[in-house]
Amino acid sequence: MKKIGLLGCGTIGTQIALAIDSGAIPAKLTHVFDSSENAAAA
């Protein structure tokens, strides 16, 4: 299984995170970074 880290939690990053969470993308989300602390925590 691939490990993925996201830089940015905008529209595209959010959709990728949701796809990983739902199993549509077979990967493990290991790191999330956004300049907005609130966006990264969501």
mmCIF entry with sequence, helices, sheets and N, C-alpha, C, O atoms, coordinates in Angstrom:
data_MODEL
# 
_entry.id   MODEL 
# 
_entity.id                         1 
_entity.type                       polymer 
_entity.pdbx_number_of_molecules   1 
# 
_entity_poly.entity_id                      1 
_entity_poly.type                           'polypeptide(L)' 
_entity_poly.nstd_linkage                   no 
_entity_poly.nstd_monomer                   no 
_entity_poly.pdbx_seq_one_letter_code       MKKIGLLGCGTIGTQIALAIDSGAIPAKLTHVFDSSENAAAA 
_entity_poly.pdbx_seq_one_letter_code_can   MKKIGLLGCGTIGTQIALAIDSGAIPAKLTHVFDSSENAAAA 
_entity_poly.pdbx_strand_id                 A 
# 
loop_
_entity_poly_seq.entity_id 
_entity_poly_seq.num 
_entity_poly_seq.mon_id 
_entity_poly_seq.hetero 
1 1  MET n 
1 2  LYS n 
1 3  LYS n 
1 4  ILE n 
1 5  GLY n 
1 6  LEU n 
1 7  LEU n 
1 8  GLY n 
1 9  CYS n 
1 10 GLY n 
1 11 THR n 
1 12 ILE n 
1 13 GLY n 
1 14 THR n 
1 15 GLN n 
1 16 ILE n 
1 17 ALA n 
1 18 LEU n 
1 19 ALA n 
1 20 ILE n 
1 21 ASP n 
1 22 SER n 
1 23 GLY n 
1 24 ALA n 
1 25 ILE n 
1 26 PRO n 
1 27 ALA n 
1 28 LYS n 
1 29 LEU n 
1 30 THR n 
1 31 HIS n 
1 32 VAL n 
1 33 PHE n 
1 34 ASP n 
1 35 SER n 
1 36 SER n 
1 37 GLU n 
1 38 ASN n 
1 39 ALA n 
1 40 ALA n 
1 41 ALA n 
1 42 ALA n 
# 
_struct_asym.id          A 
_struct_asym.entity_id   1 
# 
loop_
_struct_conf.conf_type_id 
_struct_conf.id 
_struct_conf.pdbx_PDB_helix_id 
_struct_conf.beg_label_comp_id 
_struct_conf.beg_label_asym_id 
_struct_conf.beg_label_seq_id 
_struct_conf.pdbx_beg_PDB_ins_code 
_struct_conf.end_label_comp_id 
_struct_conf.end_label_asym_id 
_struct_conf.end_label_seq_id 
_struct_conf.pdbx_end_PDB_ins_code 
_struct_conf.beg_auth_comp_id 
_struct_conf.beg_auth_asym_id 
_struct_conf.beg_auth_seq_id 
_struct_conf.end_auth_comp_id 
_struct_conf.end_auth_asym_id 
_struct_conf.end_auth_seq_id 
_struct_conf.pdbx_PDB_helix_class 
_struct_conf.details 
_struct_conf.pdbx_PDB_helix_length 
HELX_P HELX_P1 AA1 THR A 11 ? SER A 22 ? THR A 11 SER A 22 1 ? 12 
HELX_P HELX_P2 AA2 GLU A 37 ? ALA A 41 ? GLU A 37 ALA A 41 1 ? 5  
# 
_struct_conf_type.id          HELX_P 
_struct_conf_type.criteria    ? 
_struct_conf_type.reference   ? 
# 
_struct_sheet.id               AA1 
_struct_sheet.type             ? 
_struct_sheet.number_strands   2 
_struct_sheet.details          ? 
# 
_struct_sheet_order.sheet_id     AA1 
_struct_sheet_order.range_id_1   1 
_struct_sheet_order.range_id_2   2 
_struct_sheet_order.offset       ? 
_struct_sheet_order.sense        parallel 
# 
loop_
_struct_sheet_range.sheet_id 
_struct_sheet_range.id 
_struct_sheet_range.beg_label_comp_id 
_struct_sheet_range.beg_label_asym_id 
_struct_sheet_range.beg_label_seq_id 
_struct_sheet_range.pdbx_beg_PDB_ins_code 
_struct_sheet_range.end_label_comp_id 
_struct_sheet_range.end_label_asym_id 
_struct_sheet_range.end_label_seq_id 
_struct_sheet_range.pdbx_end_PDB_ins_code 
_struct_sheet_range.beg_auth_comp_id 
_struct_sheet_range.beg_auth_asym_id 
_struct_sheet_range.beg_auth_seq_id 
_struct_sheet_range.end_auth_comp_id 
_struct_sheet_range.end_auth_asym_id 
_struct_sheet_range.end_auth_seq_id 
AA1 1 LYS A 2  ? LEU A 7  ? LYS A 2  LEU A 7  
AA1 2 ALA A 27 ? PHE A 33 ? ALA A 27 PHE A 33 
# 
loop_
_atom_site.group_PDB 
_atom_site.id 
_atom_site.type_symbol 
_atom_site.label_atom_id 
_atom_site.label_alt_id 
_atom_site.label_comp_id 
_atom_site.label_asym_id 
_atom_site.label_entity_id 
_atom_site.label_seq_id 
_atom_site.pdbx_PDB_ins_code 
_atom_site.Cartn_x 
_atom_site.Cartn_y 
_atom_site.Cartn_z 
_atom_site.occupancy 
_atom_site.B_iso_or_equiv 
_atom_site.pdbx_formal_charge 
_atom_site.auth_seq_id 
_atom_site.auth_comp_id 
_atom_site.auth_asym_id 
_atom_site.auth_atom_id 
_atom_site.pdbx_PDB_model_num 
ATOM 1   N N  . MET A 1 1  ? 0.847   -1.172 0.000  1.00 0.00 ? 1  MET A N  1 
ATOM 2   C CA . MET A 1 1  ? 0.000   0.000  0.000  1.00 0.00 ? 1  MET A CA 1 
ATOM 3   C C  . MET A 1 1  ? 0.895   1.238  0.000  1.00 0.00 ? 1  MET A C  1 
ATOM 4   O O  . MET A 1 1  ? 1.860   1.323  0.759  1.00 0.00 ? 1  MET A O  1 
ATOM 5   N N  . LYS A 1 2  ? 0.562   2.181  -0.853 1.00 0.00 ? 2  LYS A N  1 
ATOM 6   C CA . LYS A 1 2  ? 1.334   3.424  -0.923 1.00 0.00 ? 2  LYS A CA 1 
ATOM 7   C C  . LYS A 1 2  ? 1.002   4.323  0.261  1.00 0.00 ? 2  LYS A C  1 
ATOM 8   O O  . LYS A 1 2  ? -0.114  4.305  0.781  1.00 0.00 ? 2  LYS A O  1 
ATOM 9   N N  . LYS A 1 3  ? 1.974   5.095  0.670  1.00 0.00 ? 3  LYS A N  1 
ATOM 10  C CA . LYS A 1 3  ? 1.788   6.095  1.716  1.00 0.00 ? 3  LYS A CA 1 
ATOM 11  C C  . LYS A 1 3  ? 1.790   7.453  1.040  1.00 0.00 ? 3  LYS A C  1 
ATOM 12  O O  . LYS A 1 3  ? 2.655   7.746  0.216  1.00 0.00 ? 3  LYS A O  1 
ATOM 13  N N  . ILE A 1 4  ? 0.818   8.276  1.393  1.00 0.00 ? 4  ILE A N  1 
ATOM 14  C CA . ILE A 1 4  ? 0.664   9.579  0.745  1.00 0.00 ? 4  ILE A CA 1 
ATOM 15  C C  . ILE A 1 4  ? 0.636   10.678 1.797  1.00 0.00 ? 4  ILE A C  1 
ATOM 16  O O  . ILE A 1 4  ? -0.007  10.543 2.838  1.00 0.00 ? 4  ILE A O  1 
ATOM 17  N N  . GLY A 1 5  ? 1.343   11.771 1.512  1.00 0.00 ? 5  GLY A N  1 
ATOM 18  C CA . GLY A 1 5  ? 1.282   12.983 2.314  1.00 0.00 ? 5  GLY A CA 1 
ATOM 19  C C  . GLY A 1 5  ? 0.714   14.094 1.449  1.00 0.00 ? 5  GLY A C  1 
ATOM 20  O O  . GLY A 1 5  ? 1.077   14.213 0.279  1.00 0.00 ? 5  GLY A O  1 
ATOM 21  N N  . LEU A 1 6  ? -0.160  14.896 2.000  1.00 0.00 ? 6  LEU A N  1 
ATOM 22  C CA . LEU A 1 6  ? -0.783  15.989 1.251  1.00 0.00 ? 6  LEU A CA 1 
ATOM 23  C C  . LEU A 1 6  ? -0.211  17.334 1.674  1.00 0.00 ? 6  LEU A C  1 
ATOM 24  O O  . LEU A 1 6  ? -0.083  17.623 2.863  1.00 0.00 ? 6  LEU A O  1 
ATOM 25  N N  . LEU A 1 7  ? 0.130   18.148 0.687  1.00 0.00 ? 7  LEU A N  1 
ATOM 26  C CA . LEU A 1 7  ? 0.530   19.534 0.915  1.00 0.00 ? 7  LEU A CA 1 
ATOM 27  C C  . LEU A 1 7  ? -0.601  20.397 0.392  1.00 0.00 ? 7  LEU A C  1 
ATOM 28  O O  . LEU A 1 7  ? -0.768  20.544 -0.819 1.00 0.00 ? 7  LEU A O  1 
ATOM 29  N N  . GLY A 1 8  ? -1.360  20.956 1.279  1.00 0.00 ? 8  GLY A N  1 
ATOM 30  C CA . GLY A 1 8  ? -2.492  21.795 0.897  1.00 0.00 ? 8  GLY A CA 1 
ATOM 31  C C  . GLY A 1 8  ? -3.800  21.053 1.073  1.00 0.00 ? 8  GLY A C  1 
ATOM 32  O O  . GLY A 1 8  ? -3.950  19.914 0.630  1.00 0.00 ? 8  GLY A O  1 
ATOM 33  N N  . CYS A 1 9  ? -4.736  21.706 1.719  1.00 0.00 ? 9  CYS A N  1 
ATOM 34  C CA . CYS A 1 9  ? -6.034  21.092 2.000  1.00 0.00 ? 9  CYS A CA 1 
ATOM 35  C C  . CYS A 1 9  ? -7.153  21.871 1.324  1.00 0.00 ? 9  CYS A C  1 
ATOM 36  O O  . CYS A 1 9  ? -8.242  22.021 1.879  1.00 0.00 ? 9  CYS A O  1 
ATOM 37  N N  . GLY A 1 10 ? -6.877  22.360 0.132  1.00 0.00 ? 10 GLY A N  1 
ATOM 38  C CA . GLY A 1 10 ? -7.908  23.057 -0.629 1.00 0.00 ? 10 GLY A CA 1 
ATOM 39  C C  . GLY A 1 10 ? -8.857  22.056 -1.253 1.00 0.00 ? 10 GLY A C  1 
ATOM 40  O O  . GLY A 1 10 ? -9.014  20.945 -0.747 1.00 0.00 ? 10 GLY A O  1 
ATOM 41  N N  . THR A 1 11 ? -9.483  22.438 -2.333 1.00 0.00 ? 11 THR A N  1 
ATOM 42  C CA . THR A 1 11 ? -10.478 21.596 -2.986 1.00 0.00 ? 11 THR A CA 1 
ATOM 43  C C  . THR A 1 11 ? -9.889  20.263 -3.434 1.00 0.00 ? 11 THR A C  1 
ATOM 44  O O  . THR A 1 11 ? -10.466 19.210 -3.162 1.00 0.00 ? 11 THR A O  1 
ATOM 45  N N  . ILE A 1 12 ? -8.762  20.295 -4.109 1.00 0.00 ? 12 ILE A N  1 
ATOM 46  C CA . ILE A 1 12 ? -8.174  19.057 -4.633 1.00 0.00 ? 12 ILE A CA 1 
ATOM 47  C C  . ILE A 1 12 ? -7.638  18.179 -3.498 1.00 0.00 ? 12 ILE A C  1 
ATOM 48  O O  . ILE A 1 12 ? -7.890  16.974 -3.478 1.00 0.00 ? 12 ILE A O  1 
ATOM 49  N N  . GLY A 1 13 ? -6.911  18.767 -2.567 1.00 0.00 ? 13 GLY A N  1 
ATOM 50  C CA . GLY A 1 13 ? -6.377  17.997 -1.447 1.00 0.00 ? 13 GLY A CA 1 
ATOM 51  C C  . GLY A 1 13 ? -7.469  17.353 -0.619 1.00 0.00 ? 13 GLY A C  1 
ATOM 52  O O  . GLY A 1 13 ? -7.324  16.216 -0.170 1.00 0.00 ? 13 GLY A O  1 
ATOM 53  N N  . THR A 1 14 ? -8.555  18.069 -0.415 1.00 0.00 ? 14 THR A N  1 
ATOM 54  C CA . THR A 1 14 ? -9.685  17.527 0.341  1.00 0.00 ? 14 THR A CA 1 
ATOM 55  C C  . THR A 1 14 ? -10.301 16.344 -0.386 1.00 0.00 ? 14 THR A C  1 
ATOM 56  O O  . THR A 1 14 ? -10.613 15.329 0.237  1.00 0.00 ? 14 THR A O  1 
ATOM 57  N N  . GLN A 1 15 ? -10.479 16.459 -1.695 1.00 0.00 ? 15 GLN A N  1 
ATOM 58  C CA . GLN A 1 15 ? -11.058 15.358 -2.473 1.00 0.00 ? 15 GLN A CA 1 
ATOM 59  C C  . GLN A 1 15 ? -10.146 14.129 -2.462 1.00 0.00 ? 15 GLN A C  1 
ATOM 60  O O  . GLN A 1 15 ? -10.630 13.000 -2.395 1.00 0.00 ? 15 GLN A O  1 
ATOM 61  N N  . ILE A 1 16 ? -8.852  14.342 -2.525 1.00 0.00 ? 16 ILE A N  1 
ATOM 62  C CA . ILE A 1 16 ? -7.912  13.220 -2.460 1.00 0.00 ? 16 ILE A CA 1 
ATOM 63  C C  . ILE A 1 16 ? -7.996  12.548 -1.091 1.00 0.00 ? 16 ILE A C  1 
ATOM 64  O O  . ILE A 1 16 ? -8.028  11.321 -1.005 1.00 0.00 ? 16 ILE A O  1 
ATOM 65  N N  . ALA A 1 17 ? -8.032  13.339 -0.028 1.00 0.00 ? 17 ALA A N  1 
ATOM 66  C CA . ALA A 1 17 ? -8.131  12.779 1.322  1.00 0.00 ? 17 ALA A CA 1 
ATOM 67  C C  . ALA A 1 17 ? -9.420  11.981 1.492  1.00 0.00 ? 17 ALA A C  1 
ATOM 68  O O  . ALA A 1 17 ? -9.406  10.903 2.087  1.00 0.00 ? 17 ALA A O  1 
ATOM 69  N N  . LEU A 1 18 ? -10.527 12.497 0.978  1.00 0.00 ? 18 LEU A N  1 
ATOM 70  C CA . LEU A 1 18 ? -11.802 11.780 1.066  1.00 0.00 ? 18 LEU A CA 1 
ATOM 71  C C  . LEU A 1 18 ? -11.761 10.477 0.274  1.00 0.00 ? 18 LEU A C  1 
ATOM 72  O O  . LEU A 1 18 ? -12.305 9.465  0.715  1.00 0.00 ? 18 LEU A O  1 
ATOM 73  N N  . ALA A 1 19 ? -11.122 10.498 -0.888 1.00 0.00 ? 19 ALA A N  1 
ATOM 74  C CA . ALA A 1 19 ? -11.019 9.288  -1.707 1.00 0.00 ? 19 ALA A CA 1 
ATOM 75  C C  . ALA A 1 19 ? -10.165 8.226  -1.012 1.00 0.00 ? 19 ALA A C  1 
ATOM 76  O O  . ALA A 1 19 ? -10.478 7.037  -1.084 1.00 0.00 ? 19 ALA A O  1 
ATOM 77  N N  . ILE A 1 20 ? -9.102  8.641  -0.350 1.00 0.00 ? 20 ILE A N  1 
ATOM 78  C CA . ILE A 1 20 ? -8.275  7.699  0.406  1.00 0.00 ? 20 ILE A CA 1 
ATOM 79  C C  . ILE A 1 20 ? -9.082  7.133  1.563  1.00 0.00 ? 20 ILE A C  1 
ATOM 80  O O  . ILE A 1 20 ? -9.059  5.928  1.810  1.00 0.00 ? 20 ILE A O  1 
ATOM 81  N N  . ASP A 1 21 ? -9.793  7.996  2.269  1.00 0.00 ? 21 ASP A N  1 
ATOM 82  C CA . ASP A 1 21 ? -10.585 7.577  3.423  1.00 0.00 ? 21 ASP A CA 1 
ATOM 83  C C  . ASP A 1 21 ? -11.681 6.589  3.030  1.00 0.00 ? 21 ASP A C  1 
ATOM 84  O O  . ASP A 1 21 ? -11.970 5.657  3.779  1.00 0.00 ? 21 ASP A O  1 
ATOM 85  N N  . SER A 1 22 ? -12.289 6.785  1.868  1.00 0.00 ? 22 SER A N  1 
ATOM 86  C CA . SER A 1 22 ? -13.382 5.907  1.429  1.00 0.00 ? 22 SER A CA 1 
ATOM 87  C C  . SER A 1 22 ? -12.881 4.609  0.808  1.00 0.00 ? 22 SER A C  1 
ATOM 88  O O  . SER A 1 22 ? -13.664 3.685  0.587  1.00 0.00 ? 22 SER A O  1 
ATOM 89  N N  . GLY A 1 23 ? -11.579 4.531  0.524  1.00 0.00 ? 23 GLY A N  1 
ATOM 90  C CA . GLY A 1 23 ? -11.025 3.334  -0.087 1.00 0.00 ? 23 GLY A CA 1 
ATOM 91  C C  . GLY A 1 23 ? -10.964 3.390  -1.603 1.00 0.00 ? 23 GLY A C  1 
ATOM 92  O O  . GLY A 1 23 ? -10.502 2.438  -2.232 1.00 0.00 ? 23 GLY A O  1 
ATOM 93  N N  . ALA A 1 24 ? -11.421 4.488  -2.208 1.00 0.00 ? 24 ALA A N  1 
ATOM 94  C CA . ALA A 1 24 ? -11.373 4.631  -3.663 1.00 0.00 ? 24 ALA A CA 1 
ATOM 95  C C  . ALA A 1 24 ? -9.929  4.691  -4.163 1.00 0.00 ? 24 ALA A C  1 
ATOM 96  O O  . ALA A 1 24 ? -9.633  4.258  -5.276 1.00 0.00 ? 24 ALA A O  1 
ATOM 97  N N  . ILE A 1 25 ? -9.046  5.224  -3.342 1.00 0.00 ? 25 ILE A N  1 
ATOM 98  C CA . ILE A 1 25 ? -7.608  5.223  -3.638 1.00 0.00 ? 25 ILE A CA 1 
ATOM 99  C C  . ILE A 1 25 ? -6.955  4.300  -2.612 1.00 0.00 ? 25 ILE A C  1 
ATOM 100 O O  . ILE A 1 25 ? -7.009  4.570  -1.412 1.00 0.00 ? 25 ILE A O  1 
ATOM 101 N N  . PRO A 1 26 ? -6.337  3.208  -3.080 1.00 0.00 ? 26 PRO A N  1 
ATOM 102 C CA . PRO A 1 26 ? -5.736  2.258  -2.131 1.00 0.00 ? 26 PRO A CA 1 
ATOM 103 C C  . PRO A 1 26 ? -4.403  2.785  -1.594 1.00 0.00 ? 26 PRO A C  1 
ATOM 104 O O  . PRO A 1 26 ? -3.337  2.444  -2.107 1.00 0.00 ? 26 PRO A O  1 
ATOM 105 N N  . ALA A 1 27 ? -4.478  3.607  -0.572 1.00 0.00 ? 27 ALA A N  1 
ATOM 106 C CA . ALA A 1 27 ? -3.283  4.215  0.005  1.00 0.00 ? 27 ALA A CA 1 
ATOM 107 C C  . ALA A 1 27 ? -3.563  4.568  1.457  1.00 0.00 ? 27 ALA A C  1 
ATOM 108 O O  . ALA A 1 27 ? -4.704  4.534  1.917  1.00 0.00 ? 27 ALA A O  1 
ATOM 109 N N  . LYS A 1 28 ? -2.492  4.909  2.167  1.00 0.00 ? 28 LYS A N  1 
ATOM 110 C CA . LYS A 1 28 ? -2.602  5.354  3.556  1.00 0.00 ? 28 LYS A CA 1 
ATOM 111 C C  . LYS A 1 28 ? -2.164  6.808  3.616  1.00 0.00 ? 28 LYS A C  1 
ATOM 112 O O  . LYS A 1 28 ? -1.071  7.150  3.165  1.00 0.00 ? 28 LYS A O  1 
ATOM 113 N N  . LEU A 1 29 ? -3.007  7.658  4.169  1.00 0.00 ? 29 LEU A N  1 
ATOM 114 C CA . LEU A 1 29 ? -2.680  9.075  4.323  1.00 0.00 ? 29 LEU A CA 1 
ATOM 115 C C  . LEU A 1 29 ? -1.814  9.220  5.569  1.00 0.00 ? 29 LEU A C  1 
ATOM 116 O O  . LEU A 1 29 ? -2.276  8.986  6.686  1.00 0.00 ? 29 LEU A O  1 
ATOM 117 N N  . THR A 1 30 ? -0.554  9.606  5.373  1.00 0.00 ? 30 THR A N  1 
ATOM 118 C CA . THR A 1 30 ? 0.386   9.643  6.490  1.00 0.00 ? 30 THR A CA 1 
ATOM 119 C C  . THR A 1 30 ? 0.648   11.042 7.031  1.00 0.00 ? 30 THR A C  1 
ATOM 120 O O  . THR A 1 30 ? 0.902   11.205 8.225  1.00 0.00 ? 30 THR A O  1 
ATOM 121 N N  . HIS A 1 31 ? 0.589   12.058 6.167  1.00 0.00 ? 31 HIS A N  1 
ATOM 122 C CA . HIS A 1 31 ? 0.885   13.425 6.592  1.00 0.00 ? 31 HIS A CA 1 
ATOM 123 C C  . HIS A 1 31 ? -0.034  14.398 5.876  1.00 0.00 ? 31 HIS A C  1 
ATOM 124 O O  . HIS A 1 31 ? -0.395  14.199 4.716  1.00 0.00 ? 31 HIS A O  1 
ATOM 125 N N  . VAL A 1 32 ? -0.405  15.452 6.585  1.00 0.00 ? 32 VAL A N  1 
ATOM 126 C CA . VAL A 1 32 ? -1.214  16.529 5.999  1.00 0.00 ? 32 VAL A CA 1 
ATOM 127 C C  . VAL A 1 32 ? -0.606  17.851 6.440  1.00 0.00 ? 32 VAL A C  1 
ATOM 128 O O  . VAL A 1 32 ? -0.330  18.055 7.623  1.00 0.00 ? 32 VAL A O  1 
ATOM 129 N N  . PHE A 1 33 ? -0.398  18.757 5.473  1.00 0.00 ? 33 PHE A N  1 
ATOM 130 C CA . PHE A 1 33 ? 0.114   20.086 5.793  1.00 0.00 ? 33 PHE A CA 1 
ATOM 131 C C  . PHE A 1 33 ? -0.693  21.122 5.036  1.00 0.00 ? 33 PHE A C  1 
ATOM 132 O O  . PHE A 1 33 ? -1.030  20.931 3.868  1.00 0.00 ? 33 PHE A O  1 
ATOM 133 N N  . ASP A 1 34 ? -0.997  22.212 5.706  1.00 0.00 ? 34 ASP A N  1 
ATOM 134 C CA . ASP A 1 34 ? -1.618  23.372 5.075  1.00 0.00 ? 34 ASP A CA 1 
ATOM 135 C C  . ASP A 1 34 ? -1.166  24.597 5.852  1.00 0.00 ? 34 ASP A C  1 
ATOM 136 O O  . ASP A 1 34 ? -0.938  24.522 7.059  1.00 0.00 ? 34 ASP A O  1 
ATOM 137 N N  . SER A 1 35 ? -1.036  25.716 5.168  1.00 0.00 ? 35 SER A N  1 
ATOM 138 C CA . SER A 1 35 ? -0.616  26.940 5.857  1.00 0.00 ? 35 SER A CA 1 
ATOM 139 C C  . SER A 1 35 ? -1.671  27.390 6.861  1.00 0.00 ? 35 SER A C  1 
ATOM 140 O O  . SER A 1 35 ? -1.367  28.123 7.801  1.00 0.00 ? 35 SER A O  1 
ATOM 141 N N  . SER A 1 36 ? -2.910  26.950 6.661  1.00 0.00 ? 36 SER A N  1 
ATOM 142 C CA . SER A 1 36 ? -3.982  27.212 7.618  1.00 0.00 ? 36 SER A CA 1 
ATOM 143 C C  . SER A 1 36 ? -4.085  26.018 8.567  1.00 0.00 ? 36 SER A C  1 
ATOM 144 O O  . SER A 1 36 ? -4.428  24.916 8.141  1.00 0.00 ? 36 SER A O  1 
ATOM 145 N N  . GLU A 1 37 ? -3.793  26.230 9.833  1.00 0.00 ? 37 GLU A N  1 
ATOM 146 C CA . GLU A 1 37 ? -3.836  25.140 10.807 1.00 0.00 ? 37 GLU A CA 1 
ATOM 147 C C  . GLU A 1 37 ? -5.233  24.526 10.894 1.00 0.00 ? 37 GLU A C  1 
ATOM 148 O O  . GLU A 1 37 ? -5.368  23.318 11.086 1.00 0.00 ? 37 GLU A O  1 
ATOM 149 N N  . ASN A 1 38 ? -6.267  25.347 10.755 1.00 0.00 ? 38 ASN A N  1 
ATOM 150 C CA . ASN A 1 38 ? -7.638  24.838 10.817 1.00 0.00 ? 38 ASN A CA 1 
ATOM 151 C C  . ASN A 1 38 ? -7.936  23.895 9.659  1.00 0.00 ? 38 ASN A C  1 
ATOM 152 O O  . ASN A 1 38 ? -8.591  22.871 9.854  1.00 0.00 ? 38 ASN A O  1 
ATOM 153 N N  . ALA A 1 39 ? -7.470  24.219 8.467  1.00 0.00 ? 39 ALA A N  1 
ATOM 154 C CA . ALA A 1 39 ? -7.710  23.367 7.301  1.00 0.00 ? 39 ALA A CA 1 
ATOM 155 C C  . ALA A 1 39 ? -6.997  22.030 7.457  1.00 0.00 ? 39 ALA A C  1 
ATOM 156 O O  . ALA A 1 39 ? -7.553  20.991 7.104  1.00 0.00 ? 39 ALA A O  1 
ATOM 157 N N  . ALA A 1 40 ? -5.793  22.042 7.972  1.00 0.00 ? 40 ALA A N  1 
ATOM 158 C CA . ALA A 1 40 ? -5.033  20.804 8.137  1.00 0.00 ? 40 ALA A CA 1 
ATOM 159 C C  . ALA A 1 40 ? -5.657  19.904 9.200  1.00 0.00 ? 40 ALA A C  1 
ATOM 160 O O  . ALA A 1 40 ? -5.584  18.680 9.087  1.00 0.00 ? 40 ALA A O  1 
ATOM 161 N N  . ALA A 1 41 ? -6.260  20.480 10.213 1.00 0.00 ? 41 ALA A N  1 
ATOM 162 C CA . ALA A 1 41 ? -6.859  19.695 11.291 1.00 0.00 ? 41 ALA A CA 1 
ATOM 163 C C  . ALA A 1 41 ? -8.179  19.055 10.891 1.00 0.00 ? 41 ALA A C  1 
ATOM 164 O O  . ALA A 1 41 ? -8.574  18.035 11.456 1.00 0.00 ? 41 ALA A O  1 
ATOM 165 N N  . ALA A 1 42 ? -8.857  19.644 9.926  1.00 0.00 ? 42 ALA A N  1 
ATOM 166 C CA . ALA A 1 42 ? -10.172 19.107 9.519  1.00 0.00 ? 42 ALA A CA 1 
ATOM 167 C C  . ALA A 1 42 ? -9.946  17.852 8.755  1.00 0.00 ? 42 ALA A C  1 
ATOM 168 O O  . ALA A 1 42 ? -10.903 17.219 8.309  1.00 0.00 ? 42 ALA A O  1 
# 
